[in-house]
Amino acid sequence: MFDNLRTFIDKIKPNFVKGGKMGWLQSTFEAFETFAFTPNTVTTRGSHVRDAVDMKRAMITVVIALVPALLFGMWNIGYQTSLHAESWPFELGTAASWWYCLWFGFLRMLPLIVVSYIVGLGIEFMFAQIRHHEVNEGYLVTGLIIPMIVPVTTPLWQLALAVAFAVVIGKEVFGGSGMNFLNPALVARAFLFFSYPTHMSGDSVWIAADLWGTDAIAGATPMGQLAAGMNPSASALDMFIGTIPGSTCETSVIAILLGAIVLLVSGIGSWRVMLSVVLGGGLMGLLFNAIGANAYMQLPFYYHFLMGGFAFGAVFMATDPVTSAQTNTGKWIYGFLIGAFAVLLRVLNPAYPEGMMLSILLMNSFAPLIDHCVVARNIKMRERRALRKEVQQ
């Protein structure tokens, strides 16, 4: 089958090269060709490594790592709706069957994913054609992450606007994939939060009963309850498993950890960033425990790892190789500050209990400076060692 496909692509390829009948679609053709097959071009000069794992293969690995959180998120959409819906087809407080919950969540999640990919890839292809460049493959991951980090009730037109803003303003104006300094998925989330706050926060945005035209009671998240001065009604185990209201695919720490294993084994995700985010958040949580001025400060530090987007951000967004620090020392500093600022924003800002998004975007901005300071320090240390050797000689 693959041989036949390869033969067919080779047969029509001359029509899409420069000078061919459809040469103006060269970028689009190359995008589909390299998606299906590893490019046969290699570097011919300078230092290089020959490897079949190109950028598209790396992005596909990240997509695979996202699958556990995606599937659990779909199921949890149906589960939360079945617990909170007040009319047909659910009975209030009674969970529907596992398959029904998954199917319900799939139907509710599919339009978000479709809109994200159609709008985002459409813009990516347009910019590639205008610039006569290859289509950037980074949106393979971004297009899936964006629907995974928004409330299930997000209107499709708002999602389309957010995707367009993230791709154009957060990415393409800087040159496309590899040139942006902010995580595009978080740019989309920030756009939605500050442009349409009533659709991104509160207790009513997490329940998808509107798909069947049913009524539903509000579903408060643990972080929303803490921000309101109440203790979380969900246990630590519930939050670890993910059977709580929240953004579509951010609730299950177990599913996110499965994705983290895939990223770590494949070498795509940085264990330094993941670990340092946890350390930064844990130490800041312990510091607030020592102060203990209010209920949020007295919350056990490890609860911060289980609530909101902390785990998802630490695994899938803080580790973005484009927007994170590049040096090993810089990764430790970068991740530590993300975790620390995330908890700091949660506890000290009642108006915005989820601090992970702003924390990562903030450190995206400082990542180049962190790397610069690390490199400059290493250069000075080498100069001092060289000077000491000269004096000794």
Secondary structure as the mmCIF struct_conf table of DSSP 4:
data_model
#
loop_
_struct_conf.conf_type_id
_struct_conf.id
_struct_conf.beg_label_comp_id
_struct_conf.beg_label_asym_id
_struct_conf.beg_label_seq_id
_struct_conf.end_label_comp_id
_struct_conf.end_label_asym_id
_struct_conf.end_label_seq_id
HELX_RH_AL_P HELX_RH_AL_P1 PHE A 2 ILE A 12
HELX_RH_3T_P HELX_RH_3T_P1 LYS A 13 ASN A 15
TURN_TY1_P TURN_TY1_P1 PHE A 16 PHE A 16
BEND BEND1 VAL A 17 VAL A 17
TURN_TY1_P TURN_TY1_P2 LYS A 18 GLY A 19
BEND BEND2 GLY A 20 GLY A 20
TURN_TY1_P TURN_TY1_P3 LYS A 21 MET A 22
HELX_RH_3T_P HELX_RH_3T_P2 GLY A 23 LEU A 25
HELX_RH_AL_P HELX_RH_AL_P2 GLN A 26 ALA A 36
BEND BEND3 PHE A 37 PHE A 37
BEND BEND4 ARG A 45 SER A 47
BEND BEND5 ALA A 52 ALA A 52
HELX_RH_AL_P HELX_RH_AL_P3 MET A 55 HIS A 84
STRN STRN1 ALA A 85 ALA A 85
BEND BEND6 SER A 87 SER A 87
TURN_TY1_P TURN_TY1_P4 TRP A 88 PRO A 89
TURN_TY1_P TURN_TY1_P5 LEU A 92 GLY A 93
HELX_RH_AL_P HELX_RH_AL_P4 TRP A 98 ARG A 131
TURN_TY1_P TURN_TY1_P6 HIS A 132 HIS A 132
HELX_LH_PP_P HELX_LH_PP_P1 GLU A 134 ASN A 136
BEND BEND7 GLU A 137 GLU A 137
TURN_TY1_P TURN_TY1_P7 GLY A 138 GLY A 138
HELX_RH_AL_P HELX_RH_AL_P5 TYR A 139 MET A 148
TURN_TY1_P TURN_TY1_P8 ILE A 149 ILE A 149
BEND BEND8 VAL A 150 VAL A 150
TURN_TY1_P TURN_TY1_P9 VAL A 152 THR A 153
HELX_RH_AL_P HELX_RH_AL_P6 LEU A 156 VAL A 168
TURN_TY1_P TURN_TY1_P10 ILE A 169 LYS A 171
HELX_RH_3T_P HELX_RH_3T_P3 GLU A 172 PHE A 174
TURN_TY1_P TURN_TY1_P11 GLY A 175 GLY A 175
BEND BEND9 GLY A 176 GLY A 176
TURN_TY1_P TURN_TY1_P12 SER A 177 MET A 179
BEND BEND10 PHE A 181 LEU A 182
HELX_RH_AL_P HELX_RH_AL_P7 PRO A 184 SER A 195
HELX_RH_AL_P HELX_RH_AL_P8 PRO A 197 MET A 200
BEND BEND11 SER A 201 ASP A 203
HELX_RH_3T_P HELX_RH_3T_P4 SER A 204 TRP A 206
HELX_RH_3T_P HELX_RH_3T_P5 ALA A 209 TRP A 212
TURN_TY1_P TURN_TY1_P13 GLY A 213 GLY A 213
STRN STRN2 ALA A 216 ALA A 216
HELX_RH_AL_P HELX_RH_AL_P9 PRO A 222 ALA A 227
TURN_TY1_P TURN_TY1_P14 ALA A 228 GLY A 229
BEND BEND12 SER A 233 ALA A 234
HELX_RH_AL_P HELX_RH_AL_P10 ALA A 236 ILE A 241
TURN_TY1_P TURN_TY1_P15 GLY A 242 GLY A 242
BEND BEND13 ILE A 244 ILE A 244
BEND BEND14 SER A 247 SER A 247
TURN_TY1_P TURN_TY1_P16 THR A 248 GLU A 250
BEND BEND15 THR A 251 THR A 251
HELX_RH_AL_P HELX_RH_AL_P11 VAL A 253 SER A 266
TURN_TY1_P TURN_TY1_P17 GLY A 267 GLY A 267
BEND BEND16 GLY A 269 GLY A 269
HELX_RH_AL_P HELX_RH_AL_P12 TRP A 271 ILE A 291
BEND BEND17 ASN A 294 ASN A 294
HELX_RH_AL_P HELX_RH_AL_P13 ALA A 295 GLN A 298
BEND BEND18 LEU A 299 LEU A 299
TURN_TY1_P TURN_TY1_P18 PHE A 301 TYR A 302
HELX_RH_AL_P HELX_RH_AL_P14 TYR A 303 LEU A 306
BEND BEND19 MET A 307 MET A 307
TURN_TY1_P TURN_TY1_P19 GLY A 308 GLY A 309
HELX_RH_AL_P HELX_RH_AL_P15 PHE A 310 PHE A 312
HELX_RH_PI_P HELX_RH_PI_P1 GLY A 313 MET A 317
TURN_TY1_P TURN_TY1_P20 ALA A 318 THR A 319
TURN_TY1_P TURN_TY1_P21 PRO A 321 THR A 323
BEND BEND20 SER A 324 SER A 324
BEND BEND21 THR A 327 THR A 327
HELX_RH_AL_P HELX_RH_AL_P16 ASN A 328 LEU A 348
TURN_TY1_P TURN_TY1_P22 PRO A 350 ALA A 351
HELX_RH_AL_P HELX_RH_AL_P17 MET A 356 GLN A 392
#
